[in-house]
Amino acid sequence: SSVTYGSGIHYDGYLKYPTSEELATMTFDNYWQQLTTANNGSYFAFNGKLKYAGTQVAAGFSSGFMNGDSLIFVYLPEWDSLLPVFIEFKSFLNDWVRKQPKDSSYKTWDYKQITEDKRTKKAILMDEYSFTNREFWIDEGKYDVSWYSKSGKNFTISSISQLAGLSVICNGFHGYDADNFEGKIVNLSTDLKESEVSKYLWWPIGENPVHPFLGTFNGNKKVIYGLKTDSLSMHSSLFGVFKGNVKNLTLKNINFGGSWGAGIAIQNYGSIDSCYIDGILKNRIGAAGFVVLNEEGSVIKNSAFNGTFSVYTQDTTKFSIGGTYAEVDVVVAGIAGKNNGLIKNVSVNGISEIDMYNKKSTSTNAVYRIYQGGIVAQNLLKGEVSVSHNAASLKQVNVLDYSSEMYNKHITYAGGIVGHNLGKIEKAIVDSDSIIFKAYGSGGVAGYNNGTINRAYNEVPDIVS
């Protein structure tokens, strides 16, 4: 989140209070304070309680969470509660620091105990701190913005470091003025080799709705090989919020993890044309070959995905889900998670898998609404899927069955084209090796339909419900 005032990141944890009413709860906030000790030394600390956008998301974090051993489930205010994420506290703060201007105050992490007024305070960001072992292309010394000028309208990119520079400029990192590239064209002039691209983790261009990308990205039929993120990433995609045009681009051997993942964009308002993607998306909440959210007026056409798109919680052995925010929409699909635009002339191949339910890691008050589709997970009222083909195998592993005591709380819709359809499906074909359904609502074309289906066919030889 953006820091509106103050000069650092910090954690102020009161271990004991005199009354139960004052027992500390920990949440997040998007502003920070710098405090001064009696001997005029300074340290960074939250003011009393930890908040995030003024909203409590959990209480009583374990010391393991503070030390980076577990995850917390939160809604990010800049996303307007659309896409909740899992974060590890130390990595979350690391990510904030790495985006700031290079300065002596951002050096290393350090954990120090300060006793003051009979309260123990644990400052996380001091003059010295140590990063978690994660390196990004947006880190100082790795990106290249030499190709950019604020007044320019047509740019050429020929290396992964220059592509990372596009992320830095669009997001306004390291003190640069953010540029959304509206009316501007960025051209990829050469293939970007995996041996270079995979050296560091990727950070999306236009990381959130505050800093979207509005320009044109012309792939010129070139290939970007080996874009990757890790399991601690919040959003994994080439673009975060995309409101422009991308065309003639191939992404090969992507390897995206984290909370949400998609090949092209997390949220699309623009046009995606003649793009090809292959690789692995293995995310905790949502995975889609092209976009997680395809908004009204957006278009994805003449494109294809080939690979694995899956959601899972089996490695998430320690996390907390706040009670108010326990209901979660999980989406997994070959093209779009939630579609309210037009998807036309696309194809999907590969494997789709849901591996969600883990009693050790799932809060008892959490409710999953799981949508899985070969093309689209959830097709909304204005969503249209036409002239498209799914050849991917769909299956669910470790999801709730009919005998489970929590079956009625967790609902799964799975379909060969669309998991849950409120819009339009026309001229679509399912031709897969197998579709294995273990879902509340399942179907060869749609798991649930309250829309229009016209000339759609399922030719799968082996459907198991």
Secondary structure, DSSP 8 states (H G I E B T S, - for coil): ----SSS----------SSGGG---B---S--EEEE-TTS-EEEE-SSSB-BTTB---S---HHHHTTSSEEEE--GGGTTSS-EEE-HHHHHHHHHHTS---TTSS-EEEEEEEETTEEEEEEE-SS----S--BTTSTTT---TT--TT-SEEEE-SHHHHHHHHHHHHTGGG------TT-EEEE-S-B-HHHHTTSB---BS-STTS-B-SEEEEEEEEEE--B--TT-SEESSEEEE-SEEEEEEEEEEEE-SSEEESSEEEE-SEEEEEEEEEEEEESSEEESSEEEE-TT-EEEEEEEEEEEEEE-TT--SEEE-STT-EEEEEEESSEEEESSEEEEEEEEEEEEEE---TTTS-TT-EEEEEEESSEEEE-TT-EEEEEEE--EEEEES---TT-TTTTTSEEEEESSEEEESSEEEEEEE--S-EE--SSEEESSEEEESSEEEEEEE--S-EE-
